[in-house]
Amino acid sequence: MLDIGCGGGFLSNYLAEAGFTVIGLDAAAESLMIAQRHDATGRACYHLGDAYRLPYADAAFHAACAMDFLEHVDDPGRAVGEAARILQPGGLFFFATFNRNFISWLFGIKGVEWFVKNTPPRLHELSHFIKPAELRAMCEESGLRVNELRGFAPRFNRAFWRLLLTGVVADDFTFQFGRNTVTGYIGMAEKS
């Protein structure tokens, strides 16, 4: 599996612990050092690279992930195209991103800025959020068929209210999945 834009390795390390062979790719060397330091298995591989020019051969992977990544690049269609290129026929592309609208701006941008301590300035920009139909079209243009698409939103439980009071995202903070894609969505596409 290839974890594109792996950041600090949360997903890559989880996949390695689950027994998958995984490569995490990111453009930030500091993030890769953090990811490697937290790899309890020692089996995750981390590569410095560019999502627009993945340093892998065509059809080299069974699966690729772009989780909380596509809304951080200027040309997400190009990143999706590269992900499709490195997938084998029948390979799976997993993605999660934010929908572009007022509600997601309020929760995904302003809410995070107002309530989460140490949020970097301009972590998210509304212009980079992607409507589900736009991402579906990017996938189709790259030879990927979207098989699954679900919405997600924070679960309004104790951890959520604690976050609002303390500004700290605790380990028990979770999201819930459903049909409503207003704030964000997660999905899976298959390469033809």
N, C-alpha and C positions, 0 to 999 in steps of 0.2 A: 504494500500500500504506500501511496505517496501522500503526505500531509503538506499541502501547499500553503505557504504563509503560516507555518507552524508556531511562530512566536516562541513562548516559553515552554512549549512541548507538552501542554496539558493533554491533548488528544494523542499525540505520538506516543507518549509514555504510557498512557492508558492502553493503547492498542498493543504495545510491546508486552505489557503485563498480561494481556489477554492471549498472548501467544502468536500474534501476527508478526510478520516480517515487515517492518515499517521504516520508511525514510521520511524525515522531517526536513523541509526546505524552507529557508527564509532568507531575506535580503539583509537582515541585521545580525551581525556576528555576535553581538552581546546577547541577543535573545537565544541564539543557538548554544552559547556557553551555559546559560541558565537551564535550558532544556536538557542538555547533556548532564549537568550536575544533578538534576532531579530524576534521571532515568535509573530507577532502582534495579532494573534487569540488566543494564549494560548492553542490551541488544538493539536498542533504537539507534539508527544512524542519522547523523545530522549533516546536511550539506548547505553551504552558502550558495545562493543562486537567485535567479530572476524568473518570476512566474511567466513573463512574456517570452522567455527563451529557456525553457526547461532543459537542463543538461543531460537528457536521457533519450534513448533511442525510441523510435516509433514502436507502439504496442509493447512497451516494456513492463507495464503494470496491470494487475487485475483490478485495482481500485485506486481512486484519487479522491481526496477530500479538500474542500475549500470552505472551511467553517469559520465564520466571522472574519472573512478575508476579502471577498469580492467588493464590499463597500469601502475598501481602503485603497483601491487602485483606480487610476484614471480611465482605463480601458478594460472593463471586466470581460467583454466579449473576446478580447485577445487572450486573456488568461484562461477562459473556458475553452477556447480553441486549442490552446497548448495542452490543457488537461485531456481533451479528447484525443489529441495526437498520440500521447504516451500510453493510452489505454488499449488493451487488447480488444478484439471484437467480443461483445458480451460483457466487457468491463463496466464497472459501476463508478459513477461520479456522484459524490455526496456534497451537498452545499447547504449553507445556512447564512441568511443575510437579512437585512431590514427592508421593509417596504417604504416607498417614498410617498409620504403624506403627512398631514398635520399631526395626527395621533402619534406616529412613530417619531416625528421630530420632538414632540412633547416628552414622550417616555424615553426614547433611545438617545436623544441628544441633551435636551434641557434637564430632564430628570436625573440623568447620570451626572451632569455638571453640577447640579444643585445639591445632590444628596450623597454622592460617592466621593469620599476623601481621595486626594491625590490623583484625580482624573486629569490626564494631560490635556492642555488646551487643544481644541479642534480635533479631539479623538475621532469624532464622526462629523460628517458634513451631509446635510440633507441632499445636496446635488449628487452625492455618490450612492445614495440608497437606490435600490432597484425594484421596480414593480414586478410582480410575479410573471406577468405576460412578457415583459422584456427579457427576463432571465430564461423563460421557456423558449423564446425566439433565439436567444444566443445559443442555447443548447442545440436546438434543431439545426441552426446554421452550421454547427460543428459536428453534426452526425450523431447527436445524443438525443434520446427520446426520454422525456420526463415521465417516470412511472408513478411517482409519489410526491405529493406536495402537501405539507401541513403547516398550519400557523403555530406560532408560539408567543407566549406572553409570560411575564413573571407570575409565579404562584403567590397569591395574596394571603400569606400565612405569617406566622410569628417572625420568621427570618426576614420577610419583606418589611414588616413594620419596624423591626430592630434596625435594619439598614437605614430607614428614614430617620430614625432617632440618633444613630451613632455614626453613620457615614461609612460603615465597614460592611463589606460583603462577606458574610459568614459561610462556612462550608455547607450549611444546611439551606442556603438560598437556592431555590430551584425554579425552573420554568415548567409550564404546563403546555401540552400540545392539544390542538383542536383544529377545527375547520377554518376558523377566522384568521386570515393572513394580514390583518390591518397593521399590526406592529411589525411582525417579522415572520419568516417562514423557513422551513427546512425541507429538503427534498432529496430525491435520488433520481438519476438519469442513467440510462444504459446505452452503451455504444453499439451502433448497428453492425 
